[in-house]
């Protein structure tokens, strides 16, 4: 199967640069997985598309301000750094000096030994330790005044908006690029399907008799990672950390035992449930781990029976997951319908519901 089979043309003006005025005011495309039919409504109508006994599973990860802006020392040249993954066990690190894998720009000038200072208060310093492929670096971060590095990152960091949002982050993004479920700090990107929920929508689902459960999957840079191969089967995802509580595992297993539908909110939730359930014949086992599960057409879903998600980039691994769930032709047809209806795409865009 070739990556080019997941390409489509999207007018640039349909890439949402701002969130909807109200979270539930975003439009919702409903794709019937059995018939291929497409209807259009609003996210606020989601309870009408579900039935009593359905189980909705969300991702409660919290985005941290992983984008750091600063300058090189002593030249003063501008530096941008996206923190990807904290790395333990690096020599010379401590509570106030920690190592991170990061994407840095300008990469060609940031060789091992290069020093940087990130703007803000408290002052956060960095030193490049190792140079890796595709702009990646191993960087050591520390503060002068003993402030914990995580606290300094929260103070001086910027919301890591996706690269297709062509503006700087603003104060309002700290709230709007975060779901109402966000509790567990650790993501560099939001689980964007969850951005459409509000406490009122959650209450409406409960009134409908819909149950809700939470898992955690910390979204890494892999969500933006381009597919650089020609054949789908040759692509690999980066591992991402997940956690499933005892209570959540019991809720999901009970729903499956009862024959009730499990609705995943987002591809991150889907990958977590399928990674765990796929290894245990559809049973969810509580615990923590990491997954690099890559779902593409031909995959047999064992847990998820419905999917709420946003619209995804052409030729992306996320689009391939959705195509695996609903069929490539049906999904691409739904995308053409969304473009014809002038839907807003990607992280701050509209949603689609496949059931």
C-alpha positions, 0 to 999 in steps of 0.5 A: 500500500502506497502513501500517495493513496492517502493524498488529497487537495485541501485549500489552504484557507480551510486550515483553521487558524483560530478555534471556534468561538464556542467549543461545541459550536464546531461543525460535526460530520457524521460518517456512517461506517456501514452505509458510507452516508455523510450528514452534517450537524454540530458537535452540540448534537453529539448526544443525539447520535449516541444511545444509552449505554454507550461508553465514551473514552477520552484522553486526559493528558495535559499539554505543557508549554514545550516551545522555548524561544531564546538566543545563542550565547554569545552571538545572540542569534535567535533559537527555537526549541521544541521539547520532545521527550525527557531523557533520564540517566544523562551524566551531569543532570539533577532536579535542577539540571535535566536532559531533553530530546528536542527539535532545535532551529537553526539546527546547522548552528547548534552543535554539541557544546552550543549554549542558549538562553531562553527568554523569560523569568526565571532564566532557563539555560541550555547546552546542546549535548548531542546532535541527532538526525532531522534537527534533533538534539539532546539538550541539558536545561538548568536554572541559576536560582534553583527553580525546578526546570519543569517550573521554569518551562511552565513559566517561560514556555509557549503553547506548542501550536502545530506548524500549520497554524501560521501565527504565534501563540497567544495567552488564550491558547493556554486554555483553548489548546487544552481539553476540559479533561486535561489533568496529566501533564506530559503532551507536546500536542493536544488530543484535539478531538477532546477540544470540542467538549465542555462540561455542559456537553459532558452533562448532556451525554450523562443525561442521555445515559452515556458513560465516560471513562478516561485514559492517558496517552502523552502525545509526542512529536510523532503526531506531526512527524511526516511519513517519509517512506513510499510504502505505508508498511515501512513507516514507524511511529515513535513510542508514546507513554500511556496509563490506564487506571484500574477503574477505567479498565473495569469500566471498559471491560464491563461495557464490552462484556455487556455488548455496549459500544466503546466510542474513542475520542481521538486517535490517541485514545484509539491507539491506546485502547487497541494497543492494550486490547490487541495484546489481550484479545480485546481485554483492557489491562490496567497499568502503564507502558508505551506504544508505537502501534501504527494502525493502517488499513488491514488492521482489525479493531478489537475494542473501538466501535466508534470514533470522534476525531478531527480532520487530518493532514494528507498522507499522515499516519492519523489519516491512515488510522481513520481509513483503517477504521472506516475504509479508505474510499469512504474516508476520502469521500467524507473529506471531499464532502467536508471540503465542499461544505467548507469545513475547517480542518486540523487541530482548531477545526471541525470534527467528524464522527464515525459510527 
